[in-house]
Each structure stands twice: as structure tokens, then as C-alpha cells.
Amino acid sequence: MNRNQIFCSLVTGISFLIGTITLSAQEISEFPGAQLATQGLGRPYWHVFIAYAIAIGIVFFWVVSIGRRLSQIEKKIGN
Amino acid sequence: MSSKKILLAGTVLAMIGLVWLGAVYWMSFFWVSTEVTQGIAQRIMYVHVPAAWTSFLAFGLAALFSAVYLWLRDERLDRAAVSAAEGGMVFATIMLITGPLWGKIAWGTYWTWEPRLTLTLLLWFIFLGYFLVRSSTENPERGKRHAAVVAIIGALDIPFIHLSVIWFRSLHPEPVVIKAEGPTLPGDMLTTLLMSFGAFTVLFLGLFLLRYSFENLRSELDTRSRHASV
């Protein structure tokens, strides 16, 4: 496993963790954010979750893109 | 600074940035209080505004590196400029997607041709042009010079974007953090927003260094290929 593969694995793990936090936000009620559940605005929930998911998705895409390009160029230089 | 050190610094900063961003997500969903008027939709601010700041920082750096590149003609500056510009495009895209999602709740529409939105979209297209100009000339050196000019022109748009809400009639609210009398946000919202600024900035700097490392390696490969063909 080279350095870039380790880097990509770590980034994937951290991104998965962030995604889990985002999704679990709908479930937990004992935190101060519990007031959200009583807000009853409905649709805005989806806008917020989509916005947060898109933000981390685009960052993740850029991270993977850089990792892949670095990996490919290191292979070429190594050959 | 050697290539390996830059790569290591970039990796460490990117890791810190991602973990920090995780903490910001947690704060945004579980810790910060809900704004009275807009409700939960206001929480989009904690990704939208820092993404905007980071894109302006990245485009500003791209313009700065480009200006110095035009002066000194040092290839490293061009590599730094293209790395920063790519980061700027990434964060500007986040800003341009999350903004309309917030706008639909706050204004009732995803998009309106008001000054700040229009100027921001213009900035995105100018830097899209930056990449097109780089790759559209047969002479790479000329492409880099022309792209550097485009980056400088693009960055001139940034102050207008910031001041457009003051100068023109705009749906966007006036600044709540960077203002003469100090920030007017409540404490927990300001803390979350500043944490998010920090996370986005560190993440950008880390990924910028990694992207710059890639440009260095590509340049090294090009040099080797040229020597091999001579």
C-alpha cells in the first residue's frame, strides 16, 4: 500500500464519518438541536441536508481527484 | 521547501481540515442555536459563507501568484496559481450550489439576477475561462501568460462582490462579521461560523499544497520526457 492509497483510505474514512454525523442529525433528540424537531418547517430540512451533503461531496471529489492524479504521476515517474 | 515536505505538509493540513470540518458539521447540527426568523435553513450559512470566503481567498491567491509570475516568469508561481484557481473553482461551486438552496427558503426562489449573485456567477465563469485559456493555445507559455491576465481580471471582481450589497439594492443581507462596528451575530453562531472559516481555510491550504505537489511532479515528468527525447 503506497502513501497515496493510505491517504485516500484515511480521507474516505473521515468523509464517511462526517456523512454519518450529517445523517444521524435527524435521529438524535437529547441535544440542544432537539428544538429542530419541533420546528415543523418540513421542506427546509432537506435543503439543509442536501447543502451539507453537496459541500462534503464536492470536497471529497476534489480530494480523490488530487489523490488519483498524484498516484498516477508518481507511478509514471517511478517507471 | 522540498517536494516531499510540501506533500507531507499538504497531507497533514488536509487531514486536520477534514477532522475540523467534521467538528463544524457536529456544531452546526447539534450545538448552535436556531435562528428565529429563518429557522433551520439559516444553518446553510455555516457552509455557504465559509465556502465563499475560501473561494475568494483562493482566487485572490491565484491572481497574486499570476501577477508575480508575469513579472518574474518563475514557473513555480504559475503552478501555484493554477493550484489555487482549481481550489477556488471547487469552493465557488459549493457556494453557488448551497446559496440557491438557502435562497429558495429565504427568498422563495433558487436564483435571481441580483448584483451579488450575478457578479459571483461572473467570477466562476471568468475562472472557468482561466482553465480554457491555459489549454487552448498551442504554445503553453503563451497560454500561461494569457491565463495569468484572466486570473488578475477575475480577482478584480471580488471587491465588487463584497461591496455590491452596500452599493446596490440587493436581496443579500449586509455583512454580519466583517463590519466597522464589529460582528453582530450571537455568540454561538459567530463561534460556529468562525470555526467553519478555519476548517475551510485549513482544508483549502492542505489540498492546495497537494495540488501544487502534483504540478511539481508533472513538471518534473515533462522535463524528463524532454531530456529523453533530445
Contacts between the chains, C-beta under 8 A, distances in Angstrom:
chain1	res1	chain2	res2	distance
A	7	B	11	5.8
A	10	B	15	6.7
A	11	B	14	7.4
A	11	B	15	7.9
A	11	B	18	6.6
A	14	B	15	7.4
A	14	B	18	4.4
A	14	B	19	6.4
A	14	B	22	6.6
A	15	B	18	7.1
A	17	B	22	5.9
A	18	B	18	7.4
A	18	B	21	6.5
A	18	B	22	4.6
A	18	B	25	5.5
A	21	B	22	6.4
A	21	B	25	5.2
A	21	B	26	5.6
A	21	B	29	7.0
A	22	B	25	6.0
A	22	B	29	7.1
A	25	B	29	3.7
A	25	B	30	6.8
A	28	B	30	6.9
A	31	B	30	4.3
A	31	B	31	7.5
A	32	B	30	6.8
A	32	B	31	6.3
A	32	B	33	7.0
A	33	B	29	5.7
A	33	B	30	4.6
A	33	B	31	7.2
A	33	B	34	7.9
A	35	B	34	5.8
A	36	B	34	6.3
A	36	B	40	5.4
A	39	B	34	6.9
A	39	B	39	5.2
A	39	B	40	6.0
A	41	B	39	4.9
A	41	B	40	6.3
A	41	B	41	7.3
A	43	B	105	7.5
A	44	B	39	6.1
A	44	B	40	5.2
A	44	B	41	4.1
A	44	B	105	4.9
A	45	B	40	6.3
A	47	B	41	6.0
A	47	B	44	6.9
A	47	B	101	4.6
A	47	B	102	7.0
A	47	B	104	6.3
A	47	B	105	5.7
A	48	B	40	5.5
A	48	B	41	6.2
A	48	B	43	5.4
A	48	B	44	5.8
A	48	B	101	7.9
A	50	B	101	6.0
A	51	B	44	4.7
A	51	B	47	6.0
A	51	B	48	7.1
A	51	B	97	7.4
A	51	B	98	4.2
A	51	B	101	4.6
A	51	B	102	6.9
A	52	B	25	6.6
A	52	B	28	7.4
A	52	B	44	7.9
A	52	B	47	6.0
A	54	B	94	7.0
A	54	B	97	5.2
A	54	B	98	6.6
A	54	B	101	7.9
A	55	B	47	4.4
A	55	B	51	6.6
A	55	B	94	5.0
A	55	B	98	6.1
A	56	B	21	7.4
A	56	B	25	7.6
A	58	B	90	6.1
A	58	B	93	6.0
A	58	B	94	5.3
A	58	B	97	7.7
A	59	B	18	7.9
A	59	B	21	7.5
A	59	B	90	7.2
A	59	B	94	7.5
A	59	B	203	6.7
A	62	B	86	7.9
A	62	B	87	7.7
A	62	B	90	4.8
A	62	B	207	6.3
A	63	B	14	6.9
A	63	B	18	7.9
A	63	B	207	6.6
A	66	B	207	6.2
A	66	B	210	5.0
A	66	B	211	5.4
A	66	B	214	6.3
A	67	B	210	7.9
A	69	B	214	5.2
A	70	B	7	7.8
A	70	B	210	6.7
A	70	B	213	6.7
A	70	B	214	5.1
A	70	B	217	7.1
A	73	B	214	6.2
A	73	B	217	4.5
A	73	B	218	5.8
A	73	B	221	6.3
A	74	B	217	6.7
A	76	B	221	5.8
A	77	B	217	6.2
A	77	B	220	6.6
A	77	B	221	5.7
A	77	B	224	7.6
